[in-house]
């Protein structure tokens, strides 16, 4: 089954929800035991195009494998009050894998000029929870373009913003 995520669906999660942006942000294709996500290139204001993301309530880790393009996976672990406790960033390109631990939130971000295709071992269902991300209008940091480079902008809806670390 193919599902299209429209701009209106993504707007509550953006740094600048009213800024001009990508018309068709992404699609996901559900298989029997995996999901393929196709994220279009472009920006929503200064922010690179991304997925809404969700917190992983699945018992195991979710493994993301990049099939094509280049991007960033941002991952966040919250405390019991919904504040960011840890924030990790991993770059992905063709053939590279990134694991999202159980209990962590994430978003996939296309920083390239072409599509970003990522496959994972997870089927969207009740074990994913996007609500904490929606309440705060995104994760603790937004991935933006700054002077032609990839940069980060703090999300003012968090009181606590942990140091950004790189994930292996």
Order of alpha helices (4+ residues) and beta strands (2+ residues): beta-alpha-beta-beta-beta-beta-beta-beta-beta-beta-beta-beta-beta-beta-alpha-beta-beta-beta
